[in-house]
Amino acid sequence: MTLTDGDVAALARQAVDLLDPRISIRIDPDAADDPYRWGRRSWLVETAVFQVYVSEADEASEALARMLEAISGEITDPEHGSARAFPTCPGHVHPARVAVDGADVVFRCPDTDEVVARVRPDLPS
């Protein structure tokens, strides 16, 4: 499957919404009309919390995992100044690890290697 503009936008929104739906997203596609462009289409996905390149050759789960991995860590809530781990690892203070498992993205506890959450890329039909 080849990712499209709409797919990249949907995956970026899905990743950001897991953290905070109020975060805005900017997506800059490469110049499709550039006669000097070689290779596959790509996009730079930017938010206040991450910046990631995505290629049309990426599987949806790989692109989503890359975005979630870029967000991963200790996130400070700007409204309250408090920090929290993302993605959450139930019962622990550390964030879960992000990994691709087939068509899904999984969050694994870094201590136990247990899958604590599973996310399937939600693409437009």
Disulfide bonds with the S-S distance in Angstrom:
none
